[in-house]
Amino acid sequence: MNLQAPVSSIMSTDLMVVANDDKVLVVKNIMEDHNLHHVPVVNFNKLVGLISKSDLLYFLKGMSPGSYEGIMNEVRVKNYIAEEIMTENLECLSPSDNIQKALELFQKNKFHAIPVVDEEDSILGILTSFDIVNVLLLSLIHIS
């Protein structure tokens, strides 16, 4: 893998995003239906946050155990909105930043997804630790 290559060469660009005022149920359905672990949150096409599967699970875990837990979770995901559970003030990359910079951010911050944005903070893609592992595996296969 060329660590000096731009992140745009390996980032995911086929994104599912939600608006900041979308219900958490929309986020939950997107994650489940598309097997995603990160959903960017936008406001007028500008990135304002990110919801990870961990964020969603933490939100749902807030329920007290009991026979009504499933019903209460359903009520909660229908009434809370994305901006109430999203992570804000994200580390972001520009498409021209190199893969090495992304790796350093992953190591330093211990998160698994970094949004890629343009100068106006419009989301262009997302780079995940899975994307990095995929490229590493492909390069190893080509070497052998």
Secondary structure, 3 states (H helix, E strand, C coil): CCCCCEHHHCCECCCCCEECCCEHHHHHHHHHHHCCCEEEEEECCEEEEEEEHHHHHHHHHCCCCCCCHHHHHHHHHHHCEHHHCCECCCCCECCCCEHHHHHHHHHHHCCCEEEEECCCCEEEEEEEHHHHHHHHHHHHHHHC
